Amino acid sequence: MQSRKKFVKSKKRFLSSGSGTLSIRFDPKLRYQVELAARVEYQNLSSFIEDAIRERLKKVKINPFDESNDTVFSCIEQLWDVDIPDRIIKLANLFPHLLDHEEQKIWKYIREHLLYSTGDKIKIDLIRKDWKEIIKRTVGAETGGER
């Protein structure tokens, strides 16, 4: 049952591109500090945390093995897309070292199936159309889905 729940949760990640809620556990002392800082800045807790994360993203190098100073924040316009398939393809093309295991499986499936790619050409319209099936065959493969 546990693996089924994990599959459904990870599958949803690739099928819904809407905004979501992120639950974070703070130790009580840190949470209190964040609440105080938010009050000082006249912000609600969520806004304060978003701003803090945004500032941190400006410092995190997207490729620590590269000499460029590109950060996660500075590269977002190259990587972001409202469509999940487009985001995965952009990430795979620009920063493949950042693909997680499930994204690697999806990317491998796309590259190896001539229906979706030939040489360097990716057929994004067809990938978008077949996205649910691609997810079923890749992410779903670990819990009994077809490959």
The first five atom37 places (N, CA, C, CB, O) and aatype in JSON, in Angstrom:
{
  "aatype": [12, 5, 15, 1, 11, 11, 13, 19, 11, 15, 11, 11, 1, 13, 10, 15, 15, 7, 15, 7, 16, 10, 15, 9, 1, 13, 3, 14, 11, 10, 1, 18, 5, 19, 6, 10, 0, 0, 1, 19, 6, 18, 5, 2, 10, 15, 15, 13, 9, 6, 3, 0, 9, 1, 6, 1, 10, 11, 11, 19, 11, 9, 2, 14, 13, 3, 6, 15, 2, 3, 16, 19, 13, 15, 4, 9, 6, 5, 10, 17, 3, 19, 3, 9, 14, 3, 1, 9, 9, 11, 10, 0, 2, 10, 13, 14, 8, 10, 10, 3, 8, 6, 6, 5, 11, 9, 17, 11, 18, 9, 1, 6, 8, 10, 10, 18, 15, 16, 7, 3, 11, 9, 11, 9, 3, 10, 9, 1, 11, 3, 17, 11, 6, 9, 9, 11, 1, 16, 19, 7, 0, 6, 16, 7, 7, 6, 1],
  "atom_mask": [
    [1, 1, 1, 1, 1],
    [1, 1, 1, 1, 1],
    [1, 1, 1, 1, 1],
    [1, 1, 1, 1, 1],
    [1, 1, 1, 1, 1],
    [1, 1, 1, 1, 1],
    [1, 1, 1, 1, 1],
    [1, 1, 1, 1, 1],
    [1, 1, 1, 1, 1],
    [1, 1, 1, 1, 1],
    [1, 1, 1, 1, 1],
    [1, 1, 1, 1, 1],
    [1, 1, 1, 1, 1],
    [1, 1, 1, 1, 1],
    [1, 1, 1, 1, 1],
    [1, 1, 1, 1, 1],
    [1, 1, 1, 1, 1],
    [1, 1, 1, 0, 1],
    [1, 1, 1, 1, 1],
    [1, 1, 1, 0, 1],
    [1, 1, 1, 1, 1],
    [1, 1, 1, 1, 1],
    [1, 1, 1, 1, 1],
    [1, 1, 1, 1, 1],
    [1, 1, 1, 1, 1],
    [1, 1, 1, 1, 1],
    [1, 1, 1, 1, 1],
    [1, 1, 1, 1, 1],
    [1, 1, 1, 1, 1],
    [1, 1, 1, 1, 1],
    [1, 1, 1, 1, 1],
    [1, 1, 1, 1, 1],
    [1, 1, 1, 1, 1],
    [1, 1, 1, 1, 1],
    [1, 1, 1, 1, 1],
    [1, 1, 1, 1, 1],
    [1, 1, 1, 1, 1],
    [1, 1, 1, 1, 1],
    [1, 1, 1, 1, 1],
    [1, 1, 1, 1, 1],
    [1, 1, 1, 1, 1],
    [1, 1, 1, 1, 1],
    [1, 1, 1, 1, 1],
    [1, 1, 1, 1, 1],
    [1, 1, 1, 1, 1],
    [1, 1, 1, 1, 1],
    [1, 1, 1, 1, 1],
    [1, 1, 1, 1, 1],
    [1, 1, 1, 1, 1],
    [1, 1, 1, 1, 1],
    [1, 1, 1, 1, 1],
    [1, 1, 1, 1, 1],
    [1, 1, 1, 1, 1],
    [1, 1, 1, 1, 1],
    [1, 1, 1, 1, 1],
    [1, 1, 1, 1, 1],
    [1, 1, 1, 1, 1],
    [1, 1, 1, 1, 1],
    [1, 1, 1, 1, 1],
    [1, 1, 1, 1, 1],
    [1, 1, 1, 1, 1],
    [1, 1, 1, 1, 1],
    [1, 1, 1, 1, 1],
    [1, 1, 1, 1, 1],
    [1, 1, 1, 1, 1],
    [1, 1, 1, 1, 1],
    [1, 1, 1, 1, 1],
    [1, 1, 1, 1, 1],
    [1, 1, 1, 1, 1],
    [1, 1, 1, 1, 1],
    [1, 1, 1, 1, 1],
    [1, 1, 1, 1, 1],
    [1, 1, 1, 1, 1],
    [1, 1, 1, 1, 1],
    [1, 1, 1, 1, 1],
    [1, 1, 1, 1, 1],
    [1, 1, 1, 1, 1],
    [1, 1, 1, 1, 1],
    [1, 1, 1, 1, 1],
    [1, 1, 1, 1, 1],
    [1, 1, 1, 1, 1],
    [1, 1, 1, 1, 1],
    [1, 1, 1, 1, 1],
    [1, 1, 1, 1, 1],
    [1, 1, 1, 1, 1],
    [1, 1, 1, 1, 1],
    [1, 1, 1, 1, 1],
    [1, 1, 1, 1, 1],
    [1, 1, 1, 1, 1],
    [1, 1, 1, 1, 1],
    [1, 1, 1, 1, 1],
    [1, 1, 1, 1, 1],
    [1, 1, 1, 1, 1],
    [1, 1, 1, 1, 1],
    [1, 1, 1, 1, 1],
    [1, 1, 1, 1, 1],
    [1, 1, 1, 1, 1],
    [1, 1, 1, 1, 1],
    [1, 1, 1, 1, 1],
    [1, 1, 1, 1, 1],
    [1, 1, 1, 1, 1],
    [1, 1, 1, 1, 1],
    [1, 1, 1, 1, 1],
    [1, 1, 1, 1, 1],
    [1, 1, 1, 1, 1],
    [1, 1, 1, 1, 1],
    [1, 1, 1, 1, 1],
    [1, 1, 1, 1, 1],
    [1, 1, 1, 1, 1],
    [1, 1, 1, 1, 1],
    [1, 1, 1, 1, 1],
    [1, 1, 1, 1, 1],
    [1, 1, 1, 1, 1],
    [1, 1, 1, 1, 1],
    [1, 1, 1, 1, 1],
    [1, 1, 1, 1, 1],
    [1, 1, 1, 1, 1],
    [1, 1, 1, 1, 1],
    [1, 1, 1, 0, 1],
    [1, 1, 1, 1, 1],
    [1, 1, 1, 1, 1],
    [1, 1, 1, 1, 1],
    [1, 1, 1, 1, 1],
    [1, 1, 1, 1, 1],
    [1, 1, 1, 1, 1],
    [1, 1, 1, 1, 1],
    [1, 1, 1, 1, 1],
    [1, 1, 1, 1, 1],
    [1, 1, 1, 1, 1],
    [1, 1, 1, 1, 1],
    [1, 1, 1, 1, 1],
    [1, 1, 1, 1, 1],
    [1, 1, 1, 1, 1],
    [1, 1, 1, 1, 1],
    [1, 1, 1, 1, 1],
    [1, 1, 1, 1, 1],
    [1, 1, 1, 1, 1],
    [1, 1, 1, 1, 1],
    [1, 1, 1, 1, 1],
    [1, 1, 1, 0, 1],
    [1, 1, 1, 1, 1],
    [1, 1, 1, 1, 1],
    [1, 1, 1, 1, 1],
    [1, 1, 1, 0, 1],
    [1, 1, 1, 0, 1],
    [1, 1, 1, 1, 1],
    [1, 1, 1, 1, 1]
  ],
  "atom_positions": [
    [[0.82, -1.2, 0.0], [0.0, 0.0, 0.0], [0.86, 1.25, 0.0], [-0.94, 0.0, 1.2], [0.53, 2.24, -0.66]],
    [[1.98, 1.22, 0.74], [2.87, 2.36, 0.82], [3.41, 2.74, -0.56], [4.02, 2.07, 1.78], [3.44, 3.92, -0.9]],
    [[3.83, 1.75, -1.36], [4.38, 2.06, -2.67], [3.3, 2.63, -3.59], [5.01, 0.82, -3.29], [3.6, 3.48, -4.43]],
    [[2.08, 2.19, -3.45], [0.96, 2.72, -4.26], [0.74, 4.21, -3.93], [-0.35, 1.91, -4.0], [0.56, 5.02, -4.83]],
    [[0.76, 4.55, -2.63], [0.6, 5.94, -2.21], [1.72, 6.8, -2.78], [0.56, 6.05, -0.68], [1.49, 7.9, -3.27]],
    [[2.95, 6.29, -2.71], [4.11, 7.02, -3.22], [3.97, 7.24, -4.72], [5.43, 6.25, -2.91], [4.26, 8.33, -5.22]],
    [[3.51, 6.21, -5.44], [3.32, 6.32, -6.88], [2.28, 7.39, -7.21], [2.9, 4.98, -7.48], [2.51, 8.23, -8.08]],
    [[1.15, 7.35, -6.54], [0.08, 8.32, -6.81], [0.58, 9.73, -6.54], [-1.17, 8.01, -5.96], [0.3, 10.64, -7.31]],
    [[1.31, 9.91, -5.46], [1.83, 11.23, -5.1], [2.83, 11.72, -6.15], [2.5, 11.18, -3.71], [2.75, 12.87, -6.58]],
    [[3.78, 10.86, -6.56], [4.78, 11.29, -7.53], [4.14, 11.47, -8.91], [5.93, 10.28, -7.61], [4.56, 12.34, -9.67]],
    [[3.16, 10.65, -9.24], [2.47, 10.79, -10.52], [1.75, 12.14, -10.59], [1.47, 9.63, -10.73], [1.78, 12.81, -11.62]],
    [[1.1, 12.53, -9.49], [0.4, 13.81, -9.45], [1.37, 14.96, -9.71], [-0.29, 14.01, -8.09], [1.0, 15.95, -10.35]],
    [[2.59, 14.83, -9.23], [3.61, 15.86, -9.43], [3.81, 16.18, -10.9], [4.94, 15.42, -8.8], [4.08, 17.32, -11.26]],
    [[3.69, 15.18, -11.75], [3.92, 15.36, -13.17], [2.65, 15.66, -13.96], [4.58, 14.14, -13.74], [2.72, 15.97, -15.15]],
    [[1.51, 15.59, -13.33], [0.25, 15.81, -14.03], [-0.42, 17.13, -13.69], [-0.69, 14.69, -13.74], [-1.32, 17.56, -14.41]],
    [[-0.01, 17.78, -12.63], [-0.62, 19.04, -12.23], [0.43, 20.12, -12.13], [-1.36, 18.88, -10.89], [1.41, 19.98, -11.4]],
    [[0.24, 21.21, -12.88], [1.24, 22.27, -12.84], [0.76, 23.46, -12.02], [1.59, 22.72, -14.24], [1.39, 24.52, -12.04]],
    [[-0.33, 23.29, -11.3], [-0.86, 24.38, -10.48], [0.01, 24.63, -9.25], [0.0, 0.0, 0.0], [0.88, 23.83, -8.92]],
    [[-0.25, 25.74, -8.59], [0.51, 26.03, -7.38], [0.06, 25.08, -6.28], [0.34, 27.51, -6.93], [-1.03, 24.5, -6.36]],
    [[0.87, 24.94, -5.29], [0.54, 24.01, -4.23], [1.02, 24.49, -2.9], [0.0, 0.0, 0.0], [1.6, 25.57, -2.77]],
    [[0.76, 23.69, -1.91], [1.16, 23.98, -0.55], [2.39, 23.16, -0.23], [0.01, 23.69, 0.45], [2.5, 21.99, -0.61]],
    [[3.31, 23.77, 0.46], [4.52, 23.08, 0.89], [4.51, 23.08, 2.41], [5.81, 23.76, 0.32], [4.48, 24.14, 3.04]],
    [[4.55, 21.92, 3.0], [4.6, 21.82, 4.46], [6.06, 21.73, 4.89], [3.8, 20.58, 4.98], [6.83, 20.92, 4.38]],
    [[6.42, 22.57, 5.84], [7.79, 22.6, 6.34], [7.76, 22.46, 7.85], [8.51, 23.91, 5.9], [6.96, 23.11, 8.53]],
    [[8.64, 21.61, 8.37], [8.77, 21.48, 9.82], [9.91, 22.38, 10.29], [9.02, 19.99, 10.24], [11.03, 22.28, 9.79]],
    [[9.62, 23.24, 11.23], [10.64, 24.09, 11.84], [10.79, 23.67, 13.29], [10.27, 25.59, 11.74], [9.83, 23.24, 13.93]],
    [[12.01, 23.79, 13.81], [12.11, 23.61, 15.24], [11.48, 24.86, 15.87], [13.63, 23.39, 15.72], [11.52, 25.93, 15.26]],
    [[10.91, 24.74, 17.04], [10.14, 25.84, 17.64], [10.91, 27.16, 17.73], [9.68, 25.44, 19.01], [10.34, 28.23, 17.52]],
    [[12.18, 27.09, 18.05], [12.98, 28.31, 18.19], [13.13, 29.03, 16.85], [14.35, 27.97, 18.78], [13.01, 30.25, 16.77]],
    [[13.41, 28.26, 15.79], [13.54, 28.85, 14.46], [12.22, 29.43, 13.99], [14.05, 27.8, 13.46], [12.18, 30.53, 13.44]],
    [[11.14, 28.72, 14.21], [9.82, 29.22, 13.8], [9.52, 30.55, 14.49], [8.72, 28.19, 14.12], [9.02, 31.49, 13.86]],
    [[9.83, 30.63, 15.77], [9.59, 31.87, 16.52], [10.42, 33.02, 15.94], [9.94, 31.66, 18.01], [9.93, 34.14, 15.81]],
    [[11.66, 32.72, 15.59], [12.52, 33.75, 14.97], [11.93, 34.23, 13.64], [13.93, 33.2, 14.75], [11.92, 35.43, 13.36]],
    [[11.45, 33.29, 12.84], [10.86, 33.65, 11.55], [9.6, 34.49, 11.77], [10.53, 32.37, 10.73], [9.38, 35.47, 11.07]],
    [[8.78, 34.1, 12.72], [7.57, 34.88, 13.02], [7.92, 36.3, 13.45], [6.74, 34.19, 14.12], [7.29, 37.26, 13.01]],
    [[8.94, 36.44, 14.3], [9.36, 37.77, 14.75], [9.88, 38.6, 13.58], [10.43, 37.66, 15.84], [9.53, 39.77, 13.44]],
    [[10.71, 37.98, 12.75], [11.26, 38.7, 11.6], [10.15, 39.13, 10.64], [12.28, 37.81, 10.85], [10.19, 40.23, 10.1]],
    [[9.16, 38.28, 10.44], [8.02, 38.63, 9.57], [7.26, 39.82, 10.15], [7.07, 37.41, 9.4], [6.83, 40.7, 9.41]],
    [[7.08, 39.84, 11.46], [6.4, 40.97, 12.1], [7.18, 42.27, 11.89], [6.2, 40.71, 13.61], [6.6, 43.31, 11.57]],
    [[8.49, 42.19, 12.07], [9.35, 43.36, 11.88], [9.2, 43.9, 10.46], [10.82, 43.01, 12.17], [9.17, 45.11, 10.25]],
    [[9.12, 43.01, 9.49], [9.01, 43.38, 8.08], [7.57, 43.65, 7.64], [9.61, 42.29, 7.21], [7.33, 43.93, 6.46]],
    [[6.62, 43.56, 8.55], [5.19, 43.75, 8.25], [4.72, 42.81, 7.14], [4.93, 45.22, 7.84], [4.03, 43.21, 6.21]],
    [[5.12, 41.55, 7.26], [4.73, 40.54, 6.28], [4.06, 39.39, 7.01], [5.96, 40.04, 5.47], [4.27, 39.16, 8.2]],
    [[3.23, 38.66, 6.25], [2.73, 37.42, 6.83], [3.85, 36.38, 6.71], [1.4, 36.93, 6.11], [4.84, 36.6, 6.01]],
    [[3.69, 35.28, 7.39], [4.73, 34.25, 7.45], [5.08, 33.72, 6.05], [4.29, 33.11, 8.35], [6.26, 33.57, 5.72]],
    [[4.07, 33.43, 5.25], [4.32, 32.88, 3.91], [5.12, 33.85, 3.05], [2.99, 32.55, 3.22], [6.07, 33.44, 2.38]],
    [[4.74, 35.11, 3.05], [5.46, 36.1, 2.24], [6.9, 36.25, 2.69], [4.75, 37.46, 2.31], [7.81, 36.35, 1.87]],
    [[7.11, 36.27, 4.0], [8.46, 36.39, 4.52], [9.32, 35.21, 4.07], [8.44, 36.49, 6.06], [10.46, 35.38, 3.64]],
    [[8.78, 34.0, 4.19], [9.53, 32.8, 3.8], [9.8, 32.8, 2.3], [8.75, 31.53, 4.2], [10.9, 32.46, 1.88]],
    [[8.81, 33.17, 1.49], [9.02, 33.25, 0.04], [10.15, 34.23, -0.29], [7.73, 33.68, -0.67], [11.02, 33.91, -1.11]],
    [[10.14, 35.4, 0.34], [11.2, 36.38, 0.09], [12.57, 35.85, 0.49], [10.91, 37.67, 0.83], [13.56, 36.05, -0.22]],
    [[12.63, 35.18, 1.63], [13.9, 34.62, 2.1], [14.42, 33.55, 1.14], [13.73, 34.02, 3.51], [15.61, 33.49, 0.84]],
    [[13.52, 32.72, 0.66], [13.92, 31.67, -0.3], [14.38, 32.31, -1.6], [12.74, 30.69, -0.56], [15.4, 31.91, -2.16]],
    [[13.65, 33.3, -2.08], [14.02, 33.99, -3.32], [15.43, 34.58, -3.2], [13.0, 35.1, -3.64], [16.23, 34.46, -4.13]],
    [[15.74, 35.19, -2.07], [17.08, 35.76, -1.86], [18.15, 34.67, -1.85], [17.13, 36.55, -0.54], [19.24, 34.86, -2.38]],
    [[17.83, 33.54, -1.26], [18.79, 32.42, -1.23], [19.02, 31.86, -2.62], [18.29, 31.31, -0.29], [20.14, 31.47, -2.96]],
    [[17.95, 31.82, -3.44], [18.08, 31.3, -4.8], [19.02, 32.15, -5.65], [16.71, 31.24, -5.47], [19.59, 31.67, -6.63]],
    [[19.18, 33.41, -5.27], [20.1, 34.31, -5.99], [21.55, 33.97, -5.69], [19.82, 35.78, -5.61], [22.45, 34.46, -6.37]],
    [[21.79, 33.14, -4.68], [23.15, 32.79, -4.28], [23.55, 31.37, -4.64], [23.3, 32.98, -2.8], [24.74, 31.04, -4.66]],
    [[22.57, 30.52, -4.93], [22.87, 29.11, -5.2], [23.24, 28.94, -6.68], [21.64, 28.2, -4.84], [22.43, 29.18, -7.56]],
    [[24.5, 28.54, -6.92], [24.94, 28.31, -8.3], [24.22, 27.1, -8.86], [26.5, 28.11, -8.36], [24.14, 26.05, -8.22]],
    [[23.68, 27.25, -10.06], [22.91, 26.16, -10.65], [23.81, 25.0, -11.07], [22.13, 26.67, -11.86], [23.37, 23.85, -11.12]],
    [[25.06, 25.31, -11.36], [26.01, 24.26, -11.71], [27.32, 24.51, -10.97], [26.24, 24.19, -13.25], [28.17, 25.26, -11.45]],
    [[27.47, 23.9, -9.82], [28.67, 24.14, -9.03], [29.96, 23.66, -9.7], [28.53, 23.48, -7.69], [31.05, 24.02, -9.26]],
    [[29.83, 22.87, -10.77], [31.0, 22.34, -11.47], [31.43, 23.26, -12.61], [30.71, 20.95, -12.02], [32.44, 23.02, -13.26]],
    [[30.67, 24.31, -12.84], [30.91, 25.24, -13.94], [31.51, 26.52, -13.37], [29.6, 25.55, -14.72], [31.28, 26.87, -12.21]],
    [[32.28, 27.22, -14.17], [32.9, 28.45, -13.71], [31.96, 29.65, -13.8], [34.15, 28.73, -14.52], [32.27, 30.71, -13.26]],
    [[30.83, 29.5, -14.45], [29.9, 30.63, -14.56], [29.29, 30.91, -13.2], [28.8, 30.33, -15.61], [29.31, 30.06, -12.31]],
    [[28.75, 32.08, -13.06], [28.1, 32.46, -11.8], [26.59, 32.39, -11.92], [28.52, 33.86, -11.39], [25.88, 33.05, -11.16]],
    [[26.09, 31.59, -12.84], [24.65, 31.45, -13.01], [24.04, 30.84, -11.75], [24.31, 30.59, -14.26], [24.54, 29.85, -11.21]],
    [[22.96, 31.45, -11.31], [22.27, 30.95, -10.13], [20.93, 30.35, -10.52], [22.08, 32.08, -9.09], [20.47, 30.52, -11.65]],
    [[20.33, 29.64, -9.6], [18.99, 29.09, -9.84], [18.05, 30.25, -10.21], [18.47, 28.32, -8.58], [17.24, 30.12, -11.13]],
    [[18.17, 31.35, -9.5], [17.31, 32.51, -9.75], [17.55, 33.11, -11.15], [17.56, 33.59, -8.68], [16.59, 33.42, -11.85]],
    [[18.8, 33.26, -11.55], [19.1, 33.89, -12.84], [18.75, 33.01, -14.03], [20.57, 34.26, -12.9], [18.61, 33.51, -15.14]],
    [[18.61, 31.71, -13.82], [18.31, 30.79, -14.93], [16.84, 30.45, -15.06], [19.1, 29.52, -14.75], [16.46, 29.7, -15.96]],
    [[16.02, 30.96, -14.18], [14.62, 30.51, -14.16], [13.88, 30.8, -15.45], [13.89, 31.15, -13.01], [13.03, 30.01, -15.86]],
    [[14.18, 31.91, -16.11], [13.48, 32.22, -17.36], [13.8, 31.2, -18.46], [13.85, 33.63, -17.84], [12.97, 30.95, -19.32]],
    [[14.99, 30.63, -18.43], [15.36, 29.59, -19.38], [14.7, 28.27, -19.06], [16.87, 29.42, -19.41], [14.47, 27.45, -19.96]],
    [[14.38, 28.04, -17.8], [13.91, 26.73, -17.36], [12.41, 26.65, -17.12], [14.6, 26.36, -16.11], [11.82, 25.58, -17.3]],
    [[11.79, 27.74, -16.73], [10.38, 27.7, -16.36], [9.48, 27.6, -17.57], [10.02, 28.94, -15.55], [9.73, 28.22, -18.61]],
    [[8.43, 26.83, -17.45], [7.35, 26.77, -18.42], [6.11, 26.31, -17.67], [7.69, 25.8, -19.63], [6.21, 25.55, -16.71]],
    [[4.96, 26.77, -18.09], [3.74, 26.36, -17.41], [3.44, 24.89, -17.66], [2.57, 27.22, -17.87], [2.75, 24.26, -16.85]],
    [[3.94, 24.35, -18.75], [3.71, 22.94, -19.08], [4.85, 22.09, -18.51], [3.6, 22.74, -20.61], [6.02, 22.34, -18.78]],
    [[4.49, 21.1, -17.74], [5.48, 20.24, -17.09], [6.39, 19.53, -18.1], [4.78, 19.21, -16.23], [7.6, 19.48, -17.87]],
    [[5.87, 18.98, -19.2], [6.79, 18.33, -20.15], [7.86, 19.29, -20.67], [6.0, 17.77, -21.33], [9.03, 18.91, -20.82]],
    [[7.47, 20.53, -20.94], [8.42, 21.52, -21.42], [9.5, 21.81, -20.38], [7.7, 22.83, -21.8], [10.68, 21.95, -20.71]],
    [[9.09, 21.88, -19.11], [10.07, 22.13, -18.03], [11.09, 21.02, -17.95], [9.36, 22.28, -16.69], [12.29, 21.28, -17.81]],
    [[10.63, 19.78, -18.03], [11.55, 18.65, -17.92], [12.52, 18.64, -19.1], [10.78, 17.31, -17.87], [13.71, 18.39, -18.93]],
    [[12.02, 18.91, -20.29], [12.88, 18.93, -21.48], [13.9, 20.06, -21.39], [12.03, 19.08, -22.76], [15.07, 19.86, -21.72]],
    [[13.48, 21.23, -20.95], [14.41, 22.35, -20.8], [15.49, 22.01, -19.77], [13.66, 23.64, -20.37], [16.68, 22.26, -20.01]],
    [[15.1, 21.45, -18.65], [16.07, 21.09, -17.62], [17.03, 20.03, -18.14], [15.35, 20.58, -16.35], [18.23, 20.11, -17.91]],
    [[16.49, 19.04, -18.84], [17.33, 17.96, -19.38], [18.34, 18.5, -20.39], [16.46, 16.89, -20.04], [19.48, 18.04, -20.42]],
    [[17.94, 19.45, -21.2], [18.84, 20.01, -22.2], [19.88, 20.95, -21.61], [18.05, 20.75, -23.24], [21.02, 20.98, -22.07]],
    [[19.51, 21.72, -20.6], [20.42, 22.73, -20.06], [21.22, 22.26, -18.85], [19.64, 23.95, -19.68], [22.41, 22.56, -18.73]],
    [[20.58, 21.52, -17.95], [21.24, 21.1, -16.71], [20.84, 19.67, -16.35], [20.88, 22.06, -15.55], [20.16, 19.44, -15.35]],
    [[21.26, 18.71, -17.16], [20.83, 17.32, -16.94], [21.24, 16.77, -15.57], [21.39, 16.42, -18.02], [20.62, 15.84, -15.06]],
    [[22.28, 17.33, -14.97], [22.72, 16.85, -13.66], [21.68, 17.14, -12.56], [24.06, 17.49, -13.29], [21.78, 16.6, -11.46]],
    [[20.7, 17.99, -12.86], [19.68, 18.32, -11.87], [18.41, 17.48, -11.99], [19.33, 19.77, -12.0], [17.5, 17.62, -11.17]],
    [[18.33, 16.61, -13.0], [17.16, 15.74, -13.12], [17.13, 14.76, -11.96], [17.17, 14.98, -14.48], [18.14, 14.12, -11.65]],
    [[15.97, 14.63, -11.32], [15.85, 13.6, -10.29], [15.6, 12.25, -10.98], [14.7, 13.95, -9.27], [15.49, 12.18, -12.2]],
    [[15.51, 11.2, -10.19], [15.39, 9.85, -10.75], [14.17, 9.71, -11.68], [15.29, 8.82, -9.62], [14.3, 9.17, -12.78]],
    [[13.02, 10.18, -11.25], [11.81, 10.06, -12.07], [11.93, 10.87, -13.35], [10.58, 10.5, -11.27], [11.51, 10.42, -14.42]],
    [[12.5, 12.07, -13.26], [12.69, 12.9, -14.46], [13.68, 12.24, -15.42], [13.18, 14.31, -14.07], [13.52, 12.34, -16.64]],
    [[14.7, 11.58, -14.88], [15.65, 10.86, -15.74], [14.96, 9.74, -16.5], [16.8, 10.28, -14.89], [15.24, 9.53, -17.68]],
    [[14.06, 9.03, -15.84], [13.32, 7.96, -16.5], [12.44, 8.52, -17.63], [12.45, 7.2, -15.47], [12.37, 7.95, -18.71]],
    [[11.78, 9.63, -17.35], [10.92, 10.27, -18.36], [11.78, 10.72, -19.54], [10.15, 11.48, -17.76], [11.43, 10.47, -20.69]],
    [[12.88, 11.38, -19.25], [13.75, 11.9, -20.31], [14.32, 10.75, -21.15], [14.91, 12.74, -19.7], [14.38, 10.85, -22.38]],
    [[14.73, 9.67, -20.51], [15.25, 8.51, -21.23], [14.17, 7.93, -22.15], [15.75, 7.43, -20.24], [14.43, 7.61, -23.31]],
    [[12.97, 7.8, -21.62], [11.86, 7.27, -22.41], [11.61, 8.14, -23.65], [10.58, 7.19, -21.55], [11.44, 7.63, -24.75]],
    [[11.6, 9.44, -23.46], [11.36, 10.37, -24.58], [12.47, 10.24, -25.62], [11.28, 11.83, -24.07], [12.19, 10.14, -26.81]],
    [[13.72, 10.23, -25.17], [14.85, 10.16, -26.11], [14.91, 8.83, -26.85], [16.16, 10.37, -25.36], [15.31, 8.79, -28.02]],
    [[14.51, 7.74, -26.2], [14.65, 6.42, -26.81], [13.48, 6.03, -27.7], [14.81, 5.4, -25.75], [13.58, 5.05, -28.44]],
    [[12.39, 6.77, -27.65], [11.24, 6.43, -28.48], [11.17, 7.36, -29.69], [9.94, 6.5, -27.67], [10.96, 8.56, -29.55]],
    [[11.36, 6.77, -30.85], [11.4, 7.55, -32.09], [10.12, 8.33, -32.33], [11.66, 6.64, -33.26], [10.12, 9.32, -33.06]],
    [[9.05, 7.9, -31.72], [7.79, 8.61, -31.82], [7.93, 10.03, -31.27], [6.68, 7.85, -31.08], [7.3, 10.97, -31.76]],
    [[8.78, 10.19, -30.22], [8.91, 11.47, -29.54], [10.19, 12.24, -29.87], [8.85, 11.25, -28.07], [10.25, 13.45, -29.66]],
    [[11.19, 11.57, -30.38], [12.42, 12.27, -30.74], [13.15, 11.54, -31.85], [13.34, 12.43, -29.51], [13.18, 10.31, -31.91]],
    [[13.73, 12.33, -32.73], [14.58, 11.79, -33.79], [15.83, 12.65, -33.81], [13.86, 11.79, -35.2], [15.76, 13.85, -34.07]],
    [[16.96, 12.04, -33.53], [18.21, 12.79, -33.44], [18.11, 13.84, -32.34], [0.0, 0.0, 0.0], [17.83, 13.52, -31.18]],
    [[18.33, 15.09, -32.72], [18.25, 16.18, -31.75], [16.88, 16.83, -31.71], [19.29, 17.23, -32.06], [16.66, 17.76, -30.94]],
    [[15.95, 16.36, -32.53], [14.62, 16.98, -32.61], [13.65, 16.29, -31.65], [14.09, 16.91, -34.05], [13.4, 15.09, -31.74]],
    [[13.11, 17.1, -30.73], [12.11, 16.61, -29.79], [10.75, 17.05, -30.29], [12.38, 17.15, -28.33], [10.55, 18.21, -30.64]],
    [[9.81, 16.13, -30.34], [8.46, 16.43, -30.83], [7.56, 16.81, -29.65], [7.86, 15.22, -31.6], [6.78, 16.0, -29.15]],
    [[7.7, 18.06, -29.22], [7.04, 18.52, -28.0], [5.52, 18.47, -28.08], [7.47, 19.92, -27.7], [4.87, 18.15, -27.08]],
    [[4.95, 18.76, -29.23], [3.49, 18.72, -29.36], [2.96, 17.31, -29.1], [3.05, 19.21, -30.75], [1.94, 17.14, -28.43]],
    [[3.63, 16.33, -29.63], [3.22, 14.94, -29.42], [3.46, 14.52, -27.98], [3.97, 14.01, -30.39], [2.66, 13.77, -27.4]],
    [[4.55, 14.98, -27.39], [4.84, 14.66, -25.98], [3.74, 15.23, -25.09], [6.24, 15.23, -25.56], [3.25, 14.55, -24.19]],
    [[3.36, 16.48, -25.34], [2.28, 17.08, -24.54], [0.99, 16.29, -24.69], [2.04, 18.55, -24.96], [0.29, 16.03, -23.71]],
    [[0.69, 15.9, -25.91], [-0.54, 15.15, -26.18], [-0.54, 13.8, -25.45], [-0.7, 14.93, -27.7], [-1.56, 13.38, -24.92]],
    [[0.6, 13.14, -25.42], [0.71, 11.8, -24.82], [1.25, 11.82, -23.39], [1.61, 10.94, -25.67], [1.61, 10.77, -22.87]],
    [[1.3, 12.98, -22.76], [1.97, 13.11, -21.46], [1.47, 12.11, -20.41], [1.77, 14.51, -20.94], [2.29, 11.5, -19.71]],
    [[0.17, 11.95, -20.29], [-0.35, 11.02, -19.27], [0.14, 9.6, -19.52], [-1.9, 11.04, -19.25], [0.46, 8.87, -18.58]],
    [[0.19, 9.21, -20.76], [0.68, 7.87, -21.11], [2.18, 7.74, -20.83], [0.39, 7.56, -22.59], [2.63, 6.7, -20.35]],
    [[2.94, 8.78, -21.12], [4.38, 8.77, -20.84], [4.61, 8.6, -19.33], [5.06, 10.08, -21.36], [5.47, 7.83, -18.92]],
    [[3.85, 9.32, -18.54], [3.98, 9.22, -17.07], [3.6, 7.81, -16.61], [3.08, 10.27, -16.36], [4.28, 7.22, -15.77]],
    [[2.54, 7.3, -17.16], [2.11, 5.94, -16.8], [3.21, 4.92, -17.11], [0.8, 5.57, -17.55], [3.44, 3.99, -16.34]],
    [[3.87, 5.09, -18.23], [4.88, 4.12, -18.66], [6.24, 4.33, -17.98], [5.06, 4.2, -20.15], [7.06, 3.41, -17.99]],
    [[6.48, 5.46, -17.41], [7.78, 5.72, -16.78], [7.66, 5.74, -15.26], [8.37, 7.05, -17.28], [8.17, 4.84, -14.59]],
    [[7.01, 6.72, -14.73], [6.87, 6.83, -13.27], [6.04, 5.67, -12.75], [6.23, 8.19, -12.88], [6.3, 5.16, -11.66]],
    [[5.04, 5.25, -13.52], [4.18, 4.14, -13.1], [4.82, 2.79, -13.23], [0.0, 0.0, 0.0], [4.32, 1.81, -12.69]],
    [[5.95, 2.7, -13.96], [6.6, 1.42, -14.19], [7.09, 0.78, -12.91], [7.75, 1.6, -15.15], [7.17, -0.45, -12.82]],
    [[7.43, 1.59, -11.91], [7.97, 1.03, -10.65], [6.9, 0.3, -9.85], [8.57, 2.14, -9.79], [7.22, -0.52, -8.99]],
    [[5.64, 0.59, -10.13], [4.58, -0.06, -9.35], [3.66, -0.89, -10.24], [3.75, 0.99, -8.59], [2.47, -1.03, -9.98]],
    [[4.25, -1.45, -11.29], [3.49, -2.39, -12.09], [2.96, -1.82, -13.39], [0.0, 0.0, 0.0], [2.31, -2.55, -14.15]],
    [[3.21, -0.56, -13.69], [2.78, 0.01, -14.97], [3.59, -0.6, -16.09], [0.0, 0.0, 0.0], [4.67, -1.13, -15.86]],
    [[3.07, -0.54, -17.3], [3.79, -1.1, -18.45], [5.0, -0.27, -18.78], [2.88, -1.19, -19.67], [5.06, 0.91, -18.47]],
    [[5.95, -0.89, -19.39], [7.15, -0.19, -19.85], [7.19, -0.24, -21.34], [8.44, -0.8, -19.27], [8.12, 0.28, -21.95]]
  ]
}
